[in-house]
């Protein structure tokens, strides 16, 4: 787990054998930070009753700021 990103939001399973006999290697996926930011962005969009196309870089930065605060709070003992 990375302290900055929180690790993977949905940790991958180990290598699996397919029914055809070859190995399936899952990808890492999004980080927990990205997942938190996406959830925060949903709230920002709904709260502003905004359309995705009208979102600004400031709103995106705000979503990641919320995600960083969530990760910091999660890291507390």
N, CA, C and O of each residue as an XYZ file, in Angstrom:
308
protein
N       0.841     -1.185      0.000
C       0.000      0.000      0.000
C       0.878      1.238      0.000
O       1.801      1.348      0.807
N       0.601      2.156     -0.885
C       1.332      3.412     -0.950
C       0.675      4.423     -0.025
O      -0.550      4.549      0.001
N       1.493      5.142      0.735
C       0.960      6.128      1.667
C       0.277      7.277      0.922
O      -0.723      7.820      1.392
N       0.828      7.648     -0.256
C       0.282      8.778     -0.994
C      -1.011      8.449     -1.724
O      -1.875      9.314     -1.867
N      -1.155      7.221     -2.186
C      -2.324      6.873     -2.987
C      -3.296      5.954     -2.264
O      -4.424      5.769     -2.722
N      -2.883      5.379     -1.150
C      -3.743      4.451     -0.437
C      -3.721      3.047     -1.007
O      -4.445      2.175     -0.527
N      -2.899      2.813     -2.030
C      -2.871      1.494     -2.665
C      -4.024      1.337     -3.641
O      -4.712      2.309     -3.952
N      -4.237      0.132     -4.122
C      -5.308     -0.126     -5.076
C      -6.665     -0.069     -4.387
O      -6.826     -0.544     -3.263
N      -7.642      0.522     -5.080
C      -9.002      0.591     -4.548
C      -9.641     -0.792     -4.543
O     -10.386     -1.140     -3.627
N      -9.349     -1.558     -5.553
C      -9.889     -2.901     -5.687
C      -8.722     -3.831     -5.966
O      -8.431     -4.121     -7.127
N      -8.050     -4.305     -4.925
C      -6.857     -5.124     -5.132
C      -7.124     -6.303     -6.063
O      -8.162     -6.961     -5.987
N      -6.166     -6.544     -6.934
C      -6.303     -7.611     -7.924
C      -6.126     -8.979     -7.278
O      -5.443     -9.124     -6.264
N      -6.732     -9.939     -7.865
C      -6.581    -11.325     -7.445
C      -5.251    -11.864     -7.978
O      -4.706    -11.307     -8.931
N      -4.728    -12.913     -7.395
C      -3.513    -13.518     -7.925
C      -3.773    -14.089     -9.321
O      -4.920    -14.192     -9.756
N      -2.703    -14.453    -10.009
C      -2.843    -15.033    -11.340
C      -3.823    -16.204    -11.305
O      -3.801    -17.026    -10.389
N      -4.666    -16.261    -12.303
C      -5.671    -17.310    -12.385
C      -5.467    -18.123    -13.661
O      -4.955    -17.604    -14.653
N      -5.852    -19.357    -13.641
C      -5.830    -20.206    -14.837
C      -7.185    -20.099    -15.516
O      -8.222    -20.279    -14.878
N      -7.176    -19.806    -16.803
C      -8.431    -19.763    -17.541
C      -8.839    -21.177    -17.914
O      -8.067    -22.123    -17.757
N     -10.048    -21.307    -18.402
C     -10.526    -22.622    -18.828
C      -9.746    -23.140    -20.026
O      -9.769    -24.334    -20.323
N      -9.060    -22.238    -20.709
C      -8.250    -22.644    -21.871
C      -6.823    -22.990    -21.474
O      -6.030    -23.395    -22.324
N      -6.481    -22.838    -20.192
C      -5.178    -23.265    -19.710
C      -4.118    -22.183    -19.619
O      -3.010    -22.470    -19.166
N      -4.407    -20.943    -20.029
C      -3.391    -19.894    -19.920
C      -3.649    -19.039    -18.679
O      -4.754    -19.017    -18.137
N      -2.609    -18.344    -18.250
C      -2.731    -17.526    -17.039
C      -3.355    -16.177    -17.353
O      -3.044    -15.552    -18.366
N      -4.223    -15.747    -16.487
C      -4.838    -14.427    -16.589
C      -4.198    -13.573    -15.505
O      -4.259    -13.913    -14.324
N      -3.583    -12.459    -15.908
C      -2.916    -11.573    -14.957
C      -3.756    -10.307    -14.823
O      -3.775     -9.483    -15.737
N      -4.461    -10.140    -13.685
C      -5.279     -8.939    -13.492
C      -4.409     -7.674    -13.452
O      -3.246     -7.717    -13.051
N      -4.983     -6.580    -13.865
C      -4.297     -5.286    -13.826
C      -4.498     -4.643    -12.468
O      -5.414     -5.009    -11.732
N      -3.639     -3.677    -12.131
C      -3.690     -3.021    -10.832
C      -4.932     -2.200    -10.575
O      -5.400     -2.136     -9.438
N      -5.475     -1.578    -11.589
C      -6.677     -0.773    -11.416
C      -6.390      0.596    -10.825
O      -5.239      1.022    -10.735
N      -7.444      1.270    -10.428
C      -7.304      2.617     -9.887
C      -6.822      2.568     -8.441
O      -6.976      1.567     -7.742
N      -6.242      3.672     -8.026
C      -5.799      3.769     -6.641
C      -6.969      4.181     -5.763
O      -7.991      4.660     -6.254
N      -6.812      3.992     -4.473
C      -7.835      4.412     -3.529
C      -8.011      5.935     -3.594
O      -9.122      6.440     -3.432
N      -6.923      6.655     -3.830
C      -7.000      8.114     -3.959
C      -7.881      8.492     -5.148
O      -8.715      9.391     -5.040
N      -7.699      7.805     -6.290
C      -8.533      8.075     -7.464
C     -10.001      7.757     -7.175
O     -10.895      8.496     -7.589
N     -10.242      6.663     -6.468
C     -11.609      6.269     -6.126
C     -12.262      7.326     -5.234
O     -13.398      7.735     -5.473
N     -11.534      7.764     -4.203
C     -12.063      8.811     -3.326
C     -12.335     10.094     -4.112
O     -13.363     10.740     -3.909
N     -11.412     10.467     -5.014
C     -11.583     11.683     -5.808
C     -12.801     11.568     -6.716
O     -13.541     12.537     -6.889
N     -13.012     10.392     -7.295
C     -14.179     10.199     -8.161
C     -15.476     10.363     -7.365
O     -16.432     10.974     -7.844
N     -15.503      9.817     -6.154
C     -16.693      9.961     -5.308
C     -16.904     11.429     -4.917
O     -18.033     11.920     -4.899
N     -15.808     12.117     -4.605
C     -15.911     13.543     -4.259
C     -16.398     14.343     -5.467
O     -17.199     15.265     -5.317
N     -15.918     13.996     -6.665
C     -16.331     14.705     -7.881
C     -17.825     14.522     -8.122
O     -18.499     15.455     -8.558
N     -18.351     13.328     -7.842
C     -19.799     13.106     -7.967
C     -20.564     14.080     -7.081
O     -21.549     14.679     -7.511
N     -20.107     14.235     -5.846
C     -20.782     15.135     -4.912
C     -20.672     16.583     -5.373
O     -21.624     17.354     -5.254
N     -19.503     16.949     -5.901
C     -19.310     18.323     -6.395
C     -20.249     18.598     -7.563
O     -20.885     19.651     -7.621
N     -20.332     17.650     -8.490
C     -21.199     17.830     -9.659
C     -22.660     17.926     -9.220
O     -23.392     18.809     -9.665
N     -23.073     17.015     -8.349
C     -24.472     17.030     -7.902
C     -24.782     18.276     -7.064
O     -25.860     18.860     -7.182
N     -23.836     18.670     -6.228
C     -24.047     19.840     -5.383
C     -24.163     21.124     -6.186
O     -24.903     22.035     -5.815
N     -23.427     21.190     -7.286
C     -23.464     22.377     -8.141
C     -24.490     22.245     -9.248
O     -24.675     23.167    -10.042
N     -25.155     21.108     -9.304
C     -26.082     20.800    -10.389
C     -25.424     21.103    -11.729
O     -26.036     21.667    -12.636
N     -24.153     20.709    -11.822
C     -23.357     21.012    -13.006
C     -23.302     19.815    -13.941
O     -23.443     18.666    -13.523
N     -23.100     20.105    -15.181
C     -22.880     19.070    -16.190
C     -21.385     18.814    -16.240
O     -20.593     19.741    -16.073
N     -20.984     17.555    -16.470
C     -19.562     17.190    -16.484
C     -18.757     18.105    -17.404
O     -17.642     18.493    -17.054
N     -19.287     18.452    -18.554
C     -18.553     19.263    -19.530
C     -18.246     20.661    -19.004
O     -17.337     21.325    -19.502
N     -19.000     21.111    -17.997
C     -18.781     22.461    -17.479
C     -17.840     22.488    -16.281
O     -17.584     23.556    -15.726
N     -17.323     21.339    -15.874
C     -16.433     21.295    -14.710
C     -15.099     21.955    -15.043
O     -14.612     21.855    -16.168
N     -14.526     22.616    -14.076
C     -13.255     23.300    -14.264
C     -12.134     22.523    -13.589
O     -12.371     21.589    -12.823
N     -10.910     22.933    -13.893
C      -9.752     22.315    -13.250
C      -9.803     22.529    -11.746
O      -9.297     21.704    -10.985
N     -10.410     23.627    -11.309
C     -10.537     23.887     -9.879
C     -11.384     22.834     -9.181
O     -11.069     22.416     -8.067
N     -12.456     22.407     -9.835
C     -13.312     21.372     -9.257
C     -12.575     20.050     -9.165
O     -12.729     19.313     -8.191
N     -11.777     19.752    -10.173
C     -10.988     18.516    -10.160
C      -9.962     18.568     -9.031
O      -9.776     17.589     -8.308
N      -9.299     19.710     -8.883
C      -8.338     19.890     -7.796
C      -9.008     19.748     -6.441
O      -8.436     19.172     -5.516
N     -10.236     20.281     -6.323
C     -10.985     20.161     -5.077
C     -11.293     18.694     -4.764
O     -11.221     18.274     -3.609
N     -11.633     17.922     -5.792
C     -11.946     16.505     -5.588
C     -10.725     15.762     -5.060
O     -10.845     14.931     -4.160
N      -9.548     16.058     -5.616
C      -8.332     15.394     -5.131
C      -7.931     15.915     -3.750
O      -7.341     15.172     -2.964
N      -8.238     17.171     -3.442
C      -7.964     17.689     -2.095
C      -8.809     16.938     -1.066
O      -8.324     16.597      0.012
N     -10.071     16.681     -1.403
C     -10.933     15.906     -0.512
C     -10.377     14.493     -0.362
O     -10.331     13.954      0.744
N      -9.956     13.895     -1.475
C      -9.389     12.540     -1.431
C      -8.158     12.496     -0.530
O      -7.989     11.560      0.251
N      -7.302     13.507     -0.641
C      -6.100     13.542      0.199
C      -6.457     13.664      1.681
O      -5.816     13.045      2.530
N      -7.481     14.464      1.989
C      -7.935     14.579      3.372
C      -8.498     13.247      3.882
O      -8.278     12.871      5.034
N      -9.214     12.549      3.023
C      -9.769     11.250      3.414
C      -8.645     10.252      3.684
O      -8.716      9.491      4.649
N      -7.617     10.248      2.848
C      -6.486      9.340      3.057
C      -5.744      9.685      4.342
O      -5.319      8.792      5.075
N      -5.589     10.979      4.619
C      -4.893     11.405      5.835
C      -5.675     10.970      7.077
O      -5.094     10.510      8.060
N      -6.993     11.121      7.016
C      -7.842     10.733      8.153
C      -7.807      9.208      8.330
O      -7.783      8.708      9.454
N      -7.803      8.496      7.234
C      -7.758      7.033      7.273
C      -6.459      6.517      7.885
O      -6.441      5.454      8.506
N      -5.374      7.271      7.709
C      -4.057      6.845      8.200
C      -3.888      7.077      9.693
O      -2.948      6.554     10.293
N      -4.773      7.845     10.301
C      -4.659      8.110     11.741
C      -4.923      6.832     12.523
O      -5.730      5.996     12.118
N      -4.222      6.693     13.664
C      -4.431      5.490     14.485
C      -5.796      5.455     15.136
O      -6.114      4.506     15.853
